[in-house]
């Protein structure tokens, strides 16, 4: 018996996995859905007032219920990189000579604190709250919430005049996330979470995937389409599923056909501008960056080169492109480099590399493939957006990625049962 006990999983080493208080669970669950649905962004869009720190207040309430009562798990592979990047970004942005925000500025506190919530805060609360038995439930809940938002984006696309207050750009579905580009990003992540923990019914799972693709298409986001392609290819390569890679090619052709049909409908009904449709069609034909992106990046790099070591400082990269009153570089690598200097850029590269490493270390094929795909998608999104990580819904995304890797790599070993010796039947001579 002693030998068998030595091979049993050390359950007592993780007492926090035994149970979780219903009060703590509900407090975190409310904050988790609040963040994933981007309720703070919706409130800002409706009220037209962004001086209320809605997300920090919501995080503080959740932390009040979670932190005093729950002991956290250790996950240095993620949190070390997340803390490093956050600190380098926040401190590095104070060193630039052209910074527009000082230590006491409200916008600076919002910028750094919201990034900290996304990178560290939500994953930290998730690790303290989501035990192994509840992990699958949270992944499925995430997919359901995102699918509802995707369906909302489709409705917005079809009835743009009815939902103008919820839309960043008329004619493009934004779902709960207001910005159509944000909607596309979250829908693609939702697709790959269905690979991690699919529902019992394949029909229901495929229906959700169809809705998520519909949300992506309704956003008319070129970056979202590229994200889906990069994620699908990365998933197939990481899983070593070459047939899947072939299906990706076929699926991409189908999406192209759907996109062309959707664009024709949108253009004929006037639900989206011709310029947006033409640009979206450029991506379908292979022109990913487009002339507008190269224009933004070149001006962004010119601004970075003014001080490539220390950077320009917080908020100095928001209006470096001469378009109207000024625009950002639409590239997170360039944005971080110019905002927080070369060390800030290294911090972000370290963070992205840690996500990829986290996925490669997974033992289960679907977890490894999905996390590698999502890491590739984050690296890709960073090329076309300069503010995506600061969006509040990325906190739940990072939390589920980190927990997927954690529970994959710390799966309890099956109890070893020593083989029983085979006893030969004994034959005794019959008595006459």
N, C-alpha and C positions, 0 to 999 in steps of 0.2 A: 504493500500500500504506500510505503514511503517513496518508492521509486516512481509510482504513478503520480503522486502528488507533486513531485519535483517537475513533472512535465506539464502540469496544469497551468492555465493562465493565471497571472497574479492579479486577481480581481481586487484584492484589498488595497493595491497600490493606487487605484483610481476610484476612491469612494464617491466622487462627484458623479460617476456614471450610474450609480445605483438608482437615484431618483432626483427629481427636481420639483421644488415647490410650485404649486399651481399659480400662485401670485407672481413669482419670478418669471415663470414661463409666459404667462399672459402679458406681463409688462414688456418683456422683450419681443413677444410676438406682435404686439401692437406697434412698437417702434420699428420692427423689421418691415412690416407691411407698409407702414407710414413712409419709410424710406424708399422701398421698392416702387411704390406708386408715385413717388415724387410729389407728395401732398404739399410740401412747402413750396415747390415750384408752381403748382397749380394755384395756391393761395396768392403768391406773388403776382401771377398773371392776372388773376381776377381783381385783386385789390389795387394793383399798380403801385405797390409800395414795397420797397425792398430793404427798409431799415429795421425790420423786425427779425431778430435772429431765431426764426421758427425752428430750423433743424437743430441748432445747438441746444435750444430749450428742450426739444423732444429727446435728444440724446441725454441731457442731464437728468430728465425724469426717469428714463430707462436705467441709467447707471445707478440712480438712487436706490432702485429696487434690486438690481442685480449684484453690484460690486460688494456690498456688505455681507451678502448671504451665500455667495458662490465662490468657490476656489477655482482658479483658472488652470488650464492645461498649459504645458510648455510646448511651443512650436517655434523653435529658433530659426528654422529655415525660412519661414515667412516673416515673422515679426522683426527679426534682426534687419532684414532688407527694408521692410516698411518703415521702421523707426529711423533708419539711416537716411533714407530718401527724404522723409518728412523734415528731419532736422536740417539737412543740407539745403533743402529748398527754402525753408523758413528763414534760417540764419543767413544763407547766402544772398537772399533778396534784400537784406538790410545793408549789404556792403557796397552795392552799386551807387555810383555818383549821380545817376539820373533817376533814382527811385522817386515815385510820386506819392508814396505812402510812408508815414512815420510810425513810430512805436505806438502812439496813442490813437492812431486812425482806426475808425470803425471798420472800414473796408479791409484793412490789413488783417484785423482780427478775424473777420469773416473768411477771408481767403485762406489763411493758415489753419484756422480751426476747422473749417469744413473739409479741407484736405486731410487733416488729422483724423477726423471722424471717419472719412471714407477709407483711409489706409489702415488705421489702427483701431479706432473706436468701435466700429461695428464688428469687425472680426474678434476683438477682445471680448465683447459682450457675448458674441455667439459661442466662443469657446467655453465660456463660463456657464452657458445656459443649455446649449443643444447637446444632449447626451446621445450616445450611439443609437439608442432606440428611437429617438426623435429626429435623427438626421434625415432619414428618407422622407419623412413627412414634410420637413422644411424645404427640401429640394422640389418635391411635387407641388407644394404650396406656391413656391416661387414661379414655377412653370404656369400654374393656373392664373396667378395674378398677372403675369406678363401676357398671357393669351387673352385675358379680358381687355387689357390695354391695347393689344394688337387689333382685336375686333372693333374697339372704339376708334382706332385710327382708320380702319376701313370705312366705318360709318362717316367719319369726318371727311374722308376723301370723296365719298359719294354725295354727301350733303354739306358742302362747305359753308353755305350761308347760315346754317342752323347752329354752327359751333365756332363762330369767329372768335369768341372770347377765349376758347381753349386752344387756339391755333397760332403758332408763331409765323406761319406763312400760309396764306389762303391757297387751297388747292392741294396741299400736302398734309397727309394725316400725321398727327403727332401723338395721339393717344393720351395717356396720363402725363406724358413727359414733355408736352407742349412743343418742344423742338422736334421736327421730323427726323433730323439726324440722330438725336438721342433715342427716338423711338426705334429707328432701324438698328442701332447698336444693341439695345436691350432685347429686341426680338431675336437677333442672331444668337445672343448668349442663351436665351431661353431654349432655342432649338438644341443646343449642345447639352444643356442640362437634362433634356429628355433622353439623351444617350446614357447619362450617368445613372439615372433612376427612372426607367420607364414605368408607366402605369401597367397594371395587370392586363388590361384590355389593349391589344394592339390597335384595334380600330379607334379607340378613344385617343391613344397616344398619337396615331397618325392624323387624327382630326385636329388635335392641338397643334401639331407641326404645320398642318395646312393653314391654320389660322395665323400662326406666327409668321409664316412666309407671306401671307396676305398683308399683315401689318408692315412687313419690310417693303413689299411692293407699293403699298399705299403711301409710304413715306417719300417715295421717289428719291431715295438717297443713293447717290453713286458710291459713297464710302461704305454704306451698308452692304451693297451688292459685292464690293470687293472683299469686305470682311467675311461674308458667307463663303465666297470662293476660296479664300486663304484658309479659313477654318476647316472647310470640307477636305481640302487637299492635305492639310496638316493632320487631320484625324485619320485619314486613310493611310498615310505614310507611317504615323506613330503606331497604328494598329497592325501594320504590315498586311493590310487588306487591299490587294491590288485589284480585286474585282470591285471593291468599293470605290477605288480611284477611278475606274472606268465608269461606274455609275455616277460619280461626281461630274464627269464630263458630259454625260447624257443629261443629268439633272440641270446642269448649267445651261445647256441648249434649250431645255424646256423653259427654264426661267427667262431666258432671252426671249423666247416666243411669247410667254405671258407678259413680259415687260413691254414688248413691242405692241401687243394688243392693248394693254393698259394705257400706254402712252397715246395710242391712236384715239382711244375713247376719251381720255382726258383732254386731248388737243381739240377734238371735235366738239366737245361740250363746253370748252372754255373753262374747265375747273382748275386748270393750272396754266401758268404762263408758257408761251411757246419757247422762251429762252431756257427755262428749266427742263422742258421735255427734250429739247435739242441737246442739252448738256448730258442728260441722263442717257440718251441714245448713244452719245459718244462712248460712254463706258461699256455699253453692250457691244459696241463695235471694236473695243480694245483700247480706246484712248482713256487711260485711267486718270492721269494727272490733269490733263487739259491745260490750255494756256493760262487760265486764270490761276491755277494752283502754282505754276512755275513763277508767275508774277509775284504772288504772295510770298513764296519761299525765298526768292532772290532778294526782295526788300527786307525780309526777316533776317537773312544771313548778313546782309549789309549792316544792319543795326547791331547784330551780335559781334561783328568784327571790330566795332568801335571799342569794345573792351571784352575780349574773349576769355579772359582769366577770371576776373571778379564779376563780370556781368554788369548790366545796367541798373538792376534793382527792381523791386516790386512795382507792378503795374506799368513799367516803362515799355513793355512789349505789346501793350494793348492797341496802340495806334501808330505803329511804325510803318504801315503800308499806306501810301497816299491814295486812299479811296474815300471820297467824301470827307468826313471828319477824322478818318483814320481807321485802319483795321488791323487785326492781329495776324500773325503769320500762318494760321491754320496748320500748324505743325508743332506737336508737343515737344519734340526734341529741340527744335529751334527756340521755342518759347521758354523752356526751362533753362537752356544754355544762356539765353539773353537775360532772363530774369534773375537767375541765381548763380551764374558763372559756370565754369568748367566742372567744378566739384559737384554742383547741382545736377549737371548732365550725367556725370559718372554715377551719382546716386540713383538716378532714374534707370540707367542702363543696368545697374546692379539689381534693381528691383525687378525689372522685366526678366533678367536672366534667372533670378531666384524662382519666379513663377514657372519658367520652363523646366528648371531643374526639379522643382517640386512635382511636376507632372511626370517627368522621366523616371522618377524613383517609385512611382506607383506600381503595385504588383498586378492589379487587375487591368486587363487590356482596355476595357471601356473607360476606366478612370484615367489611365495614362493617355489614351488617345484624346479624350475630351479636354483634359487640362492642357495638353500640348497645343490643341487647337485654339483654346481660349487665350493662352499665352501669345500665340501667333497673331490672334485677332487684336489683342491689346497693342502689340508692337505695330501692327498695321494701322490701327485707328490713330495711333500717335502721329502718324505721318500726315493725316488729313484733318486733325482737330487739335486745338491747343487748350481745351478746357474740359475734356471729357472726364478725367479722373476726379475733378472737383464736383461733378454732379453727384447728388446724394445717393442715387440708386446703385452706384458702383460699390458702395460699402457692402450691401448684401451679396453682390457678385464676388467680391474678394473673400468674404466670409465663407461662402459655399465652396469656393475653390480651395481655400485653406483647409476646411473641414473634410472635404473629399479626400485630399491627400493624407491628412492626419489619420482618419479612420481606415484608410486603405493600408497605410504603412504600419499601423499599430493594431491590426486585426489580431485577435487572440488566437494563439496556436491551438489546434485541436488537442484534446487530452490524449496523451499517449497511453495506450493499453498494452502492456507487455504480452507478447504471444504466450499462449498456454501450451505447455509441452504435450505433444501427442502421445497418448498412452496406447500401447498395443494391447488389444484384447487378450486376456489370458484364457487359455483352454485347459481344462482339467480332464483327466481321463475319466470316462464314465465308469461308474461302479456296476459290475456285472450283477 
